[in-house]
């Protein structure tokens, strides 16, 4: 089984807020250019999603709410953490700068919607770091700071760059580590464009 892309960030939305966000994503998509651009890029590969609407599903066993959109965009929200996952392969995210930028842009956009201050990237399975997925379900229901501290204690310090997670060996590659993205590059670009206006 391969590894898919996942990102974790905090949120403070209640169930009503999540429903309103879903409605907004369907009715006011122009308010979310980062999602629109990502979907437009992927639609040629997902033509059946041309009219697909965002929808909500409840996981009564896990105590989470999922927001599923077009072209494989999926958010699973616990009470405190949003788990953004996509069918893009983890390896592609680590080594392909174009895929990396697409997924970082979407992660950044959701981070701003959720008023989070950072995003944590780990693969969805097959790596020690992927164990953090257990912390979003109802029986654990941990916050993002707990998850960050757990990673630090059990997996070491975060990598300096996303590409540092990728390790090439003679016969195989491995995912080793995680990355915490505070989007300093995007914050600086935003600040400099504001100061020029």
PyMOL commands that set and color helices and strands:
alter all, ss='L'
color gray80, all
select helices_A, chain A and resi 15-27+29-31+33-43+47-49+70-72+90-95+97-113+128-136+144-155+162-165+184-195
alter helices_A, ss='H'
color red, helices_A
select strands_A, chain A and resi 4-10+55-59+64-68+74-77+81-89+119-123+166-168+173-175+179-181
alter strands_A, ss='S'
color yellow, strands_A
deselect
rebuild
show_as cartoon
